[in-house]
């Protein structure tokens, strides 16, 4: 009788050949593994599938190859060699958070307790301490740091300056109201902060807009993984969109691509921090609507309160998010007609409120877009609990892949 362990032993040897082709953090495609191992394409495909199933290889959509169109190829990385990426998230209305991310998701997070609008002398030590605490928990060194910024990011620049159009405010505008329009941006963020953060933490640093990171995360690991062209809509922590064209992130000439929160929807509306008036961000959580909800329920509702209202079927809560979806459709209609995406991903963090939000969004898009486009457009909820973290991982992988290209 033949030894039943023979084929398995042979497969084990071949799997070792595939695993040995990975010499570090670099991800490889199946064609690259065929070239590196000398094995046939069907053999590599079968071996890779088995190794992914057992968790020895991690699979992800890779960066598009320059000059090609369509969906990006899948890339693979040894789980044991997938060193983590550090994500530093600068977010509105919350302190800076530092987290470690690998191919399995977020593996640790520390709240610094320090607002990113603080001077460097206050912000940097808190971030360095949080980073050090997290770095001690992993055997592999952090390979890259990614800054997630709540503002448009232009290559080689920091936070964009506040528009001079703010000078057109009416003369009776008080200093208090101006401060709400013109946030205090610390000097370390006005300049490109990457060199300073890199020197602080001793690792290479990338910086992207948070909505763009979320879009990239869903495109590589989540709901838009099989999409050709996709738009991801962020709502929960700030209004914005990320645009993926043929697998590539579209940022625009000055980093403003996808900044739908700064599209004017009310001509004489409230002043916005961007320098315009009546932008979507000034209307999405309109103070008058919040005041009406406060009068109805006895206190100013938090987002979690609104979630609970919707979950309970409260008609005012449902209407609030239906109207919010319709408002966003007014700014999304033109990009959808212009770019013709096949997938629109809605912020996974909306949870229960995504249902009325999508209902309002679909109804308004149907009014504003050609019927054929709305028929084929797939509107889906995001599948990643932390799409920004997955986007940071995709950025790190892309940077490494670019560094290894001839």
C-alpha positions in Angstrom: 0.0 0.0 0.0 1.2 3.5 -0.8 2.1 5.7 2.1 -0.8 8.1 2.4 1.6 10.7 3.8 3.4 10.9 0.5 1.3 13.5 -1.4 1.0 15.6 1.8 4.7 15.4 2.3 5.2 16.5 -1.3 2.7 19.4 -0.8 4.5 20.4 2.4 7.8 20.7 0.6 6.2 22.8 -2.2 4.5 25.0 0.3 7.9 25.6 2.0 9.2 26.7 -1.4 6.4 29.2 -1.7 6.9 30.5 1.8 10.7 30.8 1.3 10.0 33.1 -1.7 9.0 35.8 0.8 12.1 37.5 2.1 10.6 40.3 4.2 7.6 42.6 4.3 7.2 42.8 0.5 3.9 41.4 -0.8 4.0 39.2 -3.9 1.5 38.4 -6.6 0.9 34.9 -8.0 2.8 35.7 -11.2 5.8 36.9 -9.1 5.6 33.7 -7.0 5.6 31.6 -10.2 8.8 33.4 -11.3 10.4 33.2 -7.9 9.7 29.5 -7.3 9.8 28.0 -10.9 6.6 26.2 -10.2 3.7 26.1 -12.6 0.9 28.7 -12.4 -1.8 26.1 -11.4 0.5 24.6 -8.7 1.2 28.1 -7.2 -2.5 28.9 -7.3 -3.4 25.8 -5.4 -0.6 26.2 -2.9 -1.4 29.8 -2.2 -5.1 29.0 -1.7 -4.2 26.4 0.9 -1.8 28.7 2.7 -4.3 31.5 2.8 -6.9 29.1 4.2 -4.5 28.0 7.0 -3.7 31.6 7.8 0.0 31.4 6.8 -0.4 33.9 4.0 -2.5 37.1 4.1 -4.4 38.1 0.9 -5.1 41.7 -0.2 -5.8 43.7 -3.3 -2.5 45.1 -4.4 -1.7 48.5 -5.9 -2.6 48.8 -9.6 0.3 48.2 -12.0 1.2 51.5 -13.8 -0.3 51.7 -17.2 -3.0 49.1 -16.7 -6.7 49.4 -16.2 -9.2 47.3 -14.3 -9.1 45.7 -10.9 -5.8 45.3 -9.1 -4.1 41.9 -8.7 -4.2 40.1 -5.4 -1.1 40.2 -3.4 0.2 37.9 -0.6 2.3 38.3 2.4 3.6 35.9 5.0 1.6 36.4 8.2 4.7 36.0 10.3 6.4 38.8 8.4 3.5 41.2 8.4 5.0 43.8 10.7 2.4 46.3 12.0 1.7 49.8 10.8 1.1 52.7 13.3 -1.9 54.9 12.6 -2.1 58.3 14.2 -5.6 59.6 13.8 -6.3 63.3 14.0 -10.0 63.6 14.3 -12.6 66.3 15.1 -14.0 66.4 18.6 -11.7 63.7 20.0 -8.1 63.4 21.2 -5.4 62.0 19.0 -5.4 58.2 19.0 -2.5 55.9 18.1 -3.1 52.4 17.0 -1.2 49.4 15.6 -2.6 47.7 12.5 -1.7 44.5 10.7 -3.4 42.3 8.1 -5.8 41.0 10.7 -7.0 44.5 11.7 -6.3 46.8 14.7 -4.2 45.0 17.3 -3.9 47.8 19.9 -4.9 51.4 20.4 -4.0 54.2 22.9 -5.9 57.4 23.4 -3.3 60.1 24.0 -5.8 62.5 25.7 -4.2 65.3 23.7 -6.0 67.3 21.0 -4.1 67.6 17.8 -4.6 71.4 17.8 -2.2 71.6 20.7 1.4 73.0 20.2 4.0 70.4 19.2 5.5 70.7 22.7 2.3 69.3 24.2 1.2 66.9 21.4 4.5 65.2 20.5 5.4 63.7 24.0 1.9 62.3 24.4 2.0 60.7 20.9 5.6 59.4 21.5 4.5 57.8 24.8 1.5 56.1 23.3 3.6 54.8 20.3 6.2 53.4 22.7 3.6 51.6 24.8 2.1 49.9 21.6 5.6 49.1 20.1 6.4 47.1 23.3 3.5 44.8 22.6 4.6 43.5 19.2 7.6 41.3 18.4 8.1 42.9 14.9 9.1 46.5 14.6 6.6 49.0 13.2 7.4 49.5 9.5 5.6 52.8 8.8 3.6 55.5 10.5 0.4 56.9 8.8 -1.2 60.2 9.8 -4.9 60.3 9.2 -5.8 64.0 8.7 -9.3 65.6 8.9 -8.4 68.1 6.2 -7.4 67.9 2.5 -3.8 66.7 2.1 -1.6 68.0 -0.7 1.7 66.3 -1.3 4.5 68.1 0.6 2.1 70.4 2.5 0.5 70.5 5.9 -3.0 71.7 6.8 -4.4 74.0 4.1 -4.6 77.7 5.0 -8.0 79.2 5.9 -9.3 81.0 2.8 -9.0 84.7 2.6 -12.7 84.8 1.7 -13.4 84.7 5.4 -12.4 88.4 5.3 -15.8 89.0 3.5 -17.7 88.2 6.7 -20.2 91.0 7.7 -18.6 93.7 9.9 -20.9 92.8 12.9 -19.4 89.3 13.0 -18.1 88.9 16.5 -14.7 87.4 17.4 -16.5 84.5 19.0 -18.3 83.5 15.9 -15.2 84.0 13.8 -13.3 81.5 16.0 -15.9 78.9 15.2 -15.3 79.5 11.5 -11.5 79.7 11.7 -10.0 76.9 13.8 -6.6 77.3 15.4 -4.1 75.2 13.4 -0.8 74.8 15.2 2.4 75.7 13.5 3.7 72.1 13.3 0.6 71.2 11.1 0.7 74.3 8.9 4.1 73.0 7.6 4.4 69.4 6.3 4.4 67.5 9.7 5.9 64.3 8.3 9.6 65.1 8.8 9.0 66.1 12.4 6.8 63.0 13.2 9.3 60.8 11.4 12.2 62.2 13.6 10.0 61.8 16.7 9.2 58.1 16.1 12.1 57.0 14.0 10.0 55.5 11.2 8.9 56.7 7.7 5.7 58.7 7.8 2.8 59.0 5.3 -0.1 61.4 5.6 -3.5 61.1 3.9 -7.0 62.5 4.4 -9.0 60.3 6.7 -11.9 59.9 4.2 -9.4 58.8 1.5 -7.9 56.3 3.9 -11.4 54.9 4.6 -12.0 54.6 0.8 -8.7 52.8 0.3 -9.4 50.4 3.1 -12.9 49.4 1.8 -11.4 49.1 -1.7 -8.6 46.8 -0.7 -10.2 44.8 2.1 -13.9 45.5 2.3 -17.1 46.3 0.5 -15.5 47.7 -2.6 -12.9 44.9 -3.0 -14.3 43.7 -6.3 -15.3 47.1 -7.6 -13.6 48.7 -10.6 -14.5 52.4 -9.8 -15.9 53.2 -6.3 -16.8 56.1 -4.1 -16.7 55.8 -0.3 -18.8 58.2 1.7 -17.7 59.1 5.3 -20.4 60.6 7.5 -20.0 59.6 11.2 -16.9 61.6 12.1 -16.9 64.2 9.3 -18.4 64.6 5.9 -16.2 63.5 3.0 -15.7 61.1 0.2 -12.9 59.0 -1.2 -12.7 58.2 -4.9 -11.1 55.0 -6.3 -10.6 54.8 -10.0 -9.3 51.6 -11.5 -8.0 50.7 -8.1 -6.1 54.0 -7.5 -7.0 56.7 -5.0 -7.9 60.0 -6.7 -6.7 62.9 -4.6 -6.7 65.8 -7.1 -4.4 68.7 -7.8 -4.5 70.1 -4.3 -5.8 67.1 -2.3 -9.4 68.4 -2.5 -10.9 65.5 -4.6 -13.8 64.0 -2.7 -14.3 67.0 -0.3 -18.0 67.0 -0.8 -18.5 68.5 2.6 -17.4 71.8 1.2 -19.8 71.9 -1.7 -22.3 74.8 -1.3 -25.9 73.8 -0.9 -27.3 76.9 0.7 -26.2 80.2 -1.0 -26.4 82.4 2.0 -25.9 79.8 4.7 -23.6 79.8 7.7 -19.9 80.5 7.2 -17.7 77.4 6.8 -14.1 76.9 7.9 -13.1 76.5 4.3 -14.1 80.2 3.6 -17.3 79.5 1.7 -20.9 79.7 3.0 -23.6 77.1 3.2 -21.4 74.1 2.7 -22.8 70.6 3.4 -20.8 70.4 6.7 -22.7 73.4 7.9 -26.1 71.8 7.1 -25.6 68.1 7.9 -26.0 68.5 11.6 -27.7 71.9 11.3 -27.9 73.6 14.7 -31.6 74.3 14.1 -32.4 70.6 13.6 -30.4 69.7 16.6 -32.2 72.4 18.6 -35.5 70.9 17.5 -34.5 67.5 18.6 -33.2 68.9 21.9 -36.6 70.6 22.6 -38.4 67.3 21.8 -36.3 65.0 23.9 -35.1 67.3 26.7 -31.3 67.2 25.9 -29.0 67.7 23.0 -28.7 64.3 21.3 -25.3 62.6 20.7 -24.8 60.5 17.6 -25.4 57.4 19.8 -28.7 58.9 21.0 -29.7 59.4 17.4 -28.7 55.7 16.7 -31.0 54.7 19.6 -33.9 56.8 18.2 -33.6 55.2 14.8 -33.3 51.7 16.3 -36.5 52.3 18.2 -38.3 53.5 15.1 -38.7 57.1 16.3 -40.2 59.0 13.3 -38.2 62.2 14.0 -35.0 60.3 14.1 -35.8 58.4 11.0 -36.7 61.6 9.2 -33.5 63.2 10.3 -31.4 60.6 8.6 -33.6 60.3 5.6 -33.1 64.0 5.0 -29.4 63.7 5.7 -29.1 61.1 3.0 -31.0 63.3 0.5 -28.7 66.2 1.4 -25.6 64.1 0.6 -27.2 63.0 -2.7 -27.3 66.6 -3.9 -23.5 66.8 -3.7 -22.9 63.2 -4.9 -25.1 63.3 -8.0 -22.6 65.3 -10.1 -19.5 63.1 -9.2 -21.6 60.0 -9.9 -22.6 61.3 -13.4 -19.0 62.4 -14.1 -17.1 59.4 -12.8 -19.7 56.7 -13.4 -18.7 54.4 -10.5 -20.1 50.9 -10.1 -20.1 51.0 -6.3 -21.0 53.5 -3.6 -19.9 52.5 -0.1 -21.7 54.1 2.9 -19.8 54.6 6.1 -19.9 51.4 8.2 -20.0 53.4 11.4 -23.5 54.6 10.7 -24.9 51.3 12.0 -28.7 51.5 12.4 -28.9 55.0 10.9 -27.6 53.7 7.6 -31.0 52.3 6.7 -32.9 55.6 6.6 -29.8 57.4 5.3 -29.5 55.1 2.3 -33.2 55.4 1.7 -33.0 59.2 1.4 -29.8 59.0 -0.6 -31.3 56.6 -3.2 -34.5 58.5 -3.6 -32.7 61.8 -4.3 -30.0 60.2 -6.6 -32.9 58.7 -8.6 -34.2 62.3 -9.1 -30.8 63.8 -10.1 -29.0 61.1 -12.0 -29.7 59.4 -15.4 -31.8 56.3 -14.7 -29.3 53.9 -16.2 -26.6 55.0 -13.8 -28.8 54.6 -10.7 -29.9 51.2 -12.0 -26.4 49.8 -12.2 -24.9 51.7 -9.2 -24.5 49.3 -6.3 -25.0 51.2 -3.0 -23.7 49.1 -0.1 -22.8 49.5 3.5 -19.1 49.4 4.5 -18.0 46.1 6.0 -14.9 47.3 8.0 -15.3 48.4 11.6 -12.2 50.6 11.1 -11.8 51.3 7.4 -9.3 54.1 8.1 -6.9 51.6 9.8 -7.2 49.2 6.8 -6.5 52.2 4.6 -3.3 52.9 6.5 -2.2 49.3 6.0 -2.9 49.6 2.3 -0.8 52.8 2.1 2.1 51.1 3.8 1.9 48.1 1.5 1.8 50.4 -1.6 4.8 52.4 -0.4 6.8 49.2 0.0 5.7 47.8 -3.3 6.7 51.1 -5.0 10.1 51.0 -3.3 10.7 47.5 -4.7 9.7 48.3 -8.3 12.6 48.5 -10.8 
